[in-house]
Amino acid sequence: MEDKVNQISIVKKDLTGKMVRGSVWILGVKIGGSCISLVSTLILARLLSPSDFGILGIALLVIALLETFSETGFDLALVQKKGDISNYLDVAWVVSIARGVLIGLLVFLSAPFVAKFFNSPESADVLRILSLSPFLRGLDNIGIVFFRKDMQFNKIFILNLSDIFARAVISVILAVILKNVFALAYGILASRIVNLVLSYVLHPYRPRLNFNMKKARELFDFGKWLLGSSIIKYVINQGDKAVVGKLIDATSLGFYGLAYRMSMLPVTQVTNVVSQVMFPTFSILQADPDQLRKRFLETIQVLSFFSVPLAGLIFIFSYDFVRLFLGTKWLPAVPIIHIFSILGFITSISASTGPFFNGIGKPKIITNILLARFLILALLIYPLTRIWGVEGAALTVLISAIVLDPFAIYLVSKLSQNRLAVVCRSILIPLFNTLIMVLFVHILKPFLIDVYGIPAFFSLVLMSIALYLSMAYLLDKILDDGALVRFRKIIRHLAIRQST
C-alpha cells in the first residue's frame, strides 16, 4: 500500500514538472513569437497602409469562416482520448487533407463574390493566393498531435517559432519590394510551407491514405461539440470584423484589426500557454478531484499575476506607443486599443475555463456559453456600430465578455470544488497592484514621455514593472497570498531534469 502511495506521489510530481517545463517552453514560443510579430508589425505598419491590413483582414475572414464550419475537432479528440490512438491517426489525416482541398477550392471560387460584397476589388487576388493555405495545412503530419498529448512542448516551441519567424521575415522583405498587401499574403504562405516541412522533420510518424468510417465516427462524437463551439467562436471573434468591413470600409477594418492585435497579443500569449499545457493536464487529472481543484486554482493565480498587469500596461501606454512607433496615421486605433485592453484582462482570467471543460470531457458547456455570447453580439453589434463606428463594434465584444466570462469562472470553480471567494481573491490582488501601477504611470507620463520621447517610454515601462513586482511582494508578505511559494515551486521544477 505504501509503495502504491509513493508511486502516485511520484506521478503527481512528474506531472507538475511536465506542466511547469511545458509552460516555459510554450511561454518561450509566445514571448519569442510576440517579439518577432511586434517588430515585424512595426516595420510593416510603416511600409504599408491601414487599407492593406484591412484587405488582408477580409481575406482571412473568409478562410477562417470556411475552416470553422468544417472543423472536425479530431486533433483535440486524439489528445483527450485515453489509451493507444495509433489506429486513429491515418483517419484523422485523410479527413484533414479532404478538408484542406475543399476549403481551398471554395476560397478560390468565392474570391470575386467576396470582393463585391465588401466593395474591395483588391481582396479577390489576395484570396486566390491564400487559397493554397488551407490545402497546405491539411497536409501537416498528424503525428504532431503527440507533442501535446505527451506534453513534448519543446517540439511545439520549434514548430511554432519557425512558423512565426518565416512569416515575419518573408512579409517584411516583400513589403520593402512590393509595398502592397501581397507581401502579407505571400508571408502567410511561406509560414505554412515551413510548418508543413517541419511537421515531418520533427515527428517520425508517416501517415497513410487509410480511412475507417467507424473510427471517424468515434472521433466525431467528441469533436461535434467542438464544431459547434468553433462555429460560434468564429461569429464571436470574426463577426465584429465582418460588420466593420461591410458597414464602414477596409481602412477602418485595418485600424480595428491592428488595435485588436496590439492590445490582445501580449495577453493571449499567456493564455495560449494555459490552453496548450492545461488541456492535456486536466485530461490526465479528470479522475482525481483533489488534484483537479489545486491545478485550476494555481492556473487562475498564475494567469492573474501575469495577464492583469499586461492589460494595464497596454491600456496606459497605448497612445504613446502608437505615436512613437507606428506613426500618427495609426492614431485612430488608440480608442479601440483601450477597449480591447479591458477585454484582454477579462478573457485572460477566463482562459483556463475552456481547457478545463474540454479536459474533463464536457465541451458541451463551452458551446452553450459561446451560444449565449453569440446572442449578445447579434443583438448589439449592428446598432452600436452604426452609432459609434469601430469603437461601437469593440464595445459589443467587451460587453459580451463582461456578461459571460465571470459566469464561466463560477461554473469551473463549482465543478473543480474551489471556493469562489478564494478564486476571486487570486484575481483581485493582481488587479489592485495593477491599478496602483497605472496611476503611477498616469502621473509621470506628462513629465517624462512627452518631454524625452522613446528613452523615457522604455524607462517608464521598466519602472512600472518594478513597481508592480514590489507591490506583489509587499502584499504577499502582508496577506500571505502564497505567490512567492508558487514561483519557488516553478523554479524548483524547472531545475529538475525530466527522467528518461
Secondary structure, 3 states (H helix, E strand, C coil): CHHHHHHHHHHHHHHHHHHHHHHHHHHHHHHHHHHHHHHHHHHHHHHCCHHHHHHHHHHHHHHHHHHHHCCCCHHHHHHHCCCCCHHHHHHHHHHHHHHHHHHHHHHHHHHHHHHHHCCCCHHHHHHHHHCHHHHHHHCCCHHHHHHHHCCCHHHHHHHHHHHHHHHHHHHHHHHHHHCCCHHHHHHHHHHHHHHHHHHHHHCCCCCCCCCCHHHHHHHHHHHHHHHHHHHHHHHHHHHHHHHHHHHCCHHHHHHHHHHHHHHHHHHHHHHHHHHHHHHHHHHHHCCCHHHHHHHHHHHHHHHHHHHHHHHHHHHHHHHHHHHHHHCHHHHHHHHHHHHHHHHHHHHHHHHHHHHHHHHCCCHHHHHHHHHHHHHHHHHHHHHHHHHHCHHHHHHHHHHHHHHHHHHHHHHHHHHCCCCHHHHHHHHHHHHHHHHHHHHHHHHHHHHHHHHHCHHHHHHHHHHHHHHHHHHHHHHHHHHCCCHHHHHHHHHHHHHCCCCC
